[in-house]
């Protein structure tokens, strides 16, 4: 019995690690199709997004690359403000986080609107979009034009086409507070959040549907 349990735990760990890997450099050359769908399985259920490359081509390519390499598996939904945004996008592995963090996406103009259910990359300055996404929980028109650190607005890259009710059900009791510790999560992984914010929901798996 003990040997079987140990084997199961080892296999589970291997599966988890295999889902978040430092990709081959060739992955950075991958381009997203004009549109594609991906399902995010979470601790509250599933939601599906449609990525529209014309909205933000470089961001769509990056999102495609991240989904292909299983980056979002195990991510905590560390910022849940139900009347504003839900944010996620930090891996459990420091090396994987630093790989992508050193390869940001160049800035693009905002051509769409941050409407309820749309998904955009977070950024905090010029050439700073890397892995973090946020879901607009309402029509956030100010995020189309808000000025900060030499930039204006956040370009949407996708929209939720099913399961938006799942996003509205994520635990939001901590509000913005866990987002104050992003540097620690980048280094120590999402498990660092568990004892401090035990009720945070997580992404358990992602699947690209159009392949």
C-alpha positions as CSV (number, residue, x, y, z in Angstrom):
1,X,0.0,0.0,0.0
2,X,2.8,2.5,0.9
3,X,4.7,1.7,-2.3
4,X,1.5,2.3,-4.3
5,X,0.8,5.6,-2.6
6,X,4.4,6.7,-3.1
7,X,4.3,5.8,-6.8
8,X,1.0,7.7,-7.2
9,X,2.5,10.8,-5.5
10,X,5.6,10.7,-7.7
11,X,3.5,10.4,-10.8
12,X,1.3,13.2,-9.7
13,X,4.3,15.4,-9.1
14,X,5.8,14.5,-12.5
15,X,2.5,15.3,-14.2
16,X,2.3,18.7,-12.4
17,X,5.9,19.6,-13.3
18,X,5.5,18.5,-16.9
19,X,2.6,21.0,-17.3
20,X,4.9,23.9,-16.4
21,X,8.1,23.8,-18.3
22,X,10.7,26.1,-19.7
23,X,9.9,25.9,-23.4
24,X,12.3,25.4,-26.2
25,X,13.2,28.7,-27.8
26,X,11.3,27.7,-30.9
27,X,8.0,28.0,-29.0
28,X,8.6,31.8,-29.0
29,X,8.1,31.7,-32.8
30,X,4.7,30.1,-32.6
31,X,1.9,32.2,-33.9
32,X,-1.7,31.9,-32.9
33,X,-4.4,31.3,-35.5
34,X,-6.8,34.2,-36.3
35,X,-9.1,32.8,-33.6
36,X,-9.0,29.9,-31.2
37,X,-10.8,28.7,-28.1
38,X,-9.4,27.4,-24.8
39,X,-11.0,26.1,-21.7
40,X,-9.8,26.9,-18.2
41,X,-10.7,24.2,-15.7
42,X,-10.9,25.7,-12.2
43,X,-11.8,24.7,-8.7
44,X,-15.2,26.3,-9.3
45,X,-15.9,24.9,-12.8
46,X,-14.9,25.6,-16.3
47,X,-14.9,28.7,-18.5
48,X,-14.0,29.0,-22.2
49,X,-12.4,31.9,-23.9
50,X,-12.1,32.9,-27.6
51,X,-8.8,34.5,-28.5
52,X,-9.1,37.0,-31.3
53,X,-5.6,37.7,-32.8
54,X,-6.7,40.9,-34.6
55,X,-7.4,42.6,-31.3
56,X,-3.7,42.3,-30.1
57,X,-1.6,40.0,-32.3
58,X,1.5,39.8,-30.2
59,X,-0.5,39.2,-27.0
60,X,-2.5,36.5,-28.8
61,X,0.7,34.8,-29.9
62,X,2.0,34.9,-26.3
63,X,-1.2,33.5,-24.9
64,X,-1.1,30.7,-27.4
65,X,2.5,29.9,-26.4
66,X,1.6,29.9,-22.7
67,X,-1.4,27.6,-23.2
68,X,0.6,25.3,-25.4
69,X,3.1,24.8,-22.6
70,X,0.6,24.4,-19.8
71,X,1.7,27.6,-18.0
72,X,-1.6,28.3,-16.3
73,X,-2.1,24.9,-14.7
74,X,-2.0,25.4,-10.9
75,X,-2.2,29.2,-11.0
76,X,-4.0,30.9,-8.1
77,X,-6.6,33.4,-8.9
78,X,-4.9,35.8,-6.6
79,X,-6.8,39.0,-7.3
80,X,-10.6,38.7,-7.2
81,X,-12.5,41.9,-7.1
82,X,-15.9,40.9,-8.2
83,X,-17.0,44.4,-9.3
84,X,-13.8,45.0,-11.2
85,X,-11.3,42.3,-12.3
86,X,-10.1,38.7,-11.7
87,X,-6.3,38.4,-12.2
88,X,-4.0,35.4,-12.4
89,X,-0.8,34.2,-14.2
90,X,2.0,33.2,-11.9
91,X,3.5,29.7,-12.3
92,X,4.6,27.4,-9.4
93,X,8.1,27.3,-10.8
94,X,10.5,30.2,-10.3
95,X,12.6,29.3,-13.4
96,X,9.5,29.2,-15.6
97,X,8.3,32.6,-14.3
98,X,11.7,34.2,-14.9
99,X,12.0,32.7,-18.4
100,X,8.8,34.5,-19.5
101,X,9.4,37.6,-17.4
102,X,12.7,38.2,-19.3
103,X,10.8,37.9,-22.6
104,X,8.0,40.5,-22.5
105,X,5.6,41.3,-25.3
106,X,6.0,44.6,-27.1
107,X,3.3,47.2,-26.6
108,X,0.4,47.4,-29.0
109,X,-2.4,50.0,-29.3
110,X,-5.8,49.4,-27.7
111,X,-8.1,48.6,-30.5
112,X,-10.9,46.9,-28.5
113,X,-12.8,47.7,-25.3
114,X,-12.4,46.1,-21.9
115,X,-16.0,45.0,-21.8
116,X,-17.5,42.6,-19.3
117,X,-16.1,39.1,-19.9
118,X,-13.1,40.3,-22.0
119,X,-9.6,39.2,-21.1
120,X,-6.5,41.4,-21.2
121,X,-2.8,41.1,-20.3
122,X,-1.8,43.0,-17.2
123,X,1.0,45.4,-17.5
124,X,2.6,48.1,-15.3
125,X,4.9,50.0,-17.7
126,X,6.3,49.9,-21.2
127,X,7.0,46.4,-22.6
128,X,5.8,44.7,-19.5
129,X,3.2,42.2,-20.7
130,X,4.4,38.7,-19.9
131,X,2.0,36.1,-18.4
132,X,-0.6,37.7,-16.2
133,X,-4.1,38.1,-17.4
134,X,-7.2,39.7,-16.0
135,X,-10.9,39.1,-16.7
136,X,-13.1,42.2,-16.8
137,X,-16.0,41.6,-14.4
138,X,-17.9,44.6,-15.7
139,X,-17.5,47.1,-18.6
140,X,-14.3,48.8,-17.6
141,X,-14.1,51.5,-20.2
142,X,-11.5,53.4,-18.2
143,X,-9.1,50.6,-18.8
144,X,-9.2,51.4,-22.5
145,X,-7.6,54.8,-22.0
146,X,-6.1,55.1,-18.5
147,X,-2.6,56.6,-18.5
148,X,0.2,55.1,-16.4
149,X,4.0,54.9,-16.7
150,X,4.0,56.2,-20.3
151,X,1.2,53.9,-21.5
152,X,-2.5,54.2,-22.2
153,X,-4.9,51.4,-21.6
154,X,-4.9,47.6,-21.7
155,X,-5.5,45.9,-25.1
156,X,-8.0,43.0,-24.8
157,X,-6.9,39.7,-26.4
158,X,-9.9,37.4,-25.7
159,X,-13.4,37.1,-24.4
160,X,-15.2,34.5,-22.3
161,X,-17.8,32.8,-24.5
162,X,-19.1,30.3,-21.9
163,X,-18.8,29.9,-18.2
164,X,-18.7,33.6,-17.1
165,X,-20.8,32.6,-14.1
166,X,-17.8,30.5,-13.0
167,X,-15.7,33.7,-12.9
168,X,-18.3,35.4,-10.8
169,X,-18.2,32.6,-8.3
170,X,-14.4,32.7,-7.5
171,X,-13.7,33.5,-3.8
172,X,-13.3,37.2,-3.5
173,X,-13.0,37.7,0.3
174,X,-9.4,38.7,0.1
175,X,-9.9,41.3,-2.6
176,X,-6.6,42.9,-3.8
177,X,-4.6,41.8,-0.7
178,X,-2.9,38.6,-2.2
179,X,-1.8,40.7,-5.2
180,X,0.6,42.6,-2.8
181,X,2.7,39.4,-2.6
182,X,3.3,38.7,-6.3
183,X,7.1,38.9,-5.9
184,X,7.0,36.1,-3.3
185,X,4.7,33.9,-5.4
186,X,7.1,34.4,-8.4
187,X,9.9,32.9,-6.4
188,X,8.2,30.4,-4.2
189,X,5.1,29.4,-6.2
190,X,1.4,29.4,-5.6
191,X,1.8,27.1,-2.6
192,X,3.3,30.1,-0.8
193,X,-0.3,31.6,-0.9
194,X,-2.0,28.6,0.6
195,X,-1.4,29.1,4.3
196,X,-2.0,32.8,4.1
197,X,-5.0,32.8,1.7
198,X,-6.4,29.2,1.9
199,X,-9.7,29.9,0.1
200,X,-8.2,31.2,-3.1
201,X,-9.5,29.3,-6.2
202,X,-7.1,27.8,-8.7
203,X,-6.8,26.8,-12.3
204,X,-6.4,23.1,-12.5
205,X,-6.0,22.6,-16.2
206,X,-6.2,24.4,-19.6
207,X,-7.1,22.9,-22.9
208,X,-6.8,24.4,-26.4
209,X,-10.0,23.3,-28.2
210,X,-9.2,24.1,-31.8
211,X,-6.4,21.6,-32.5
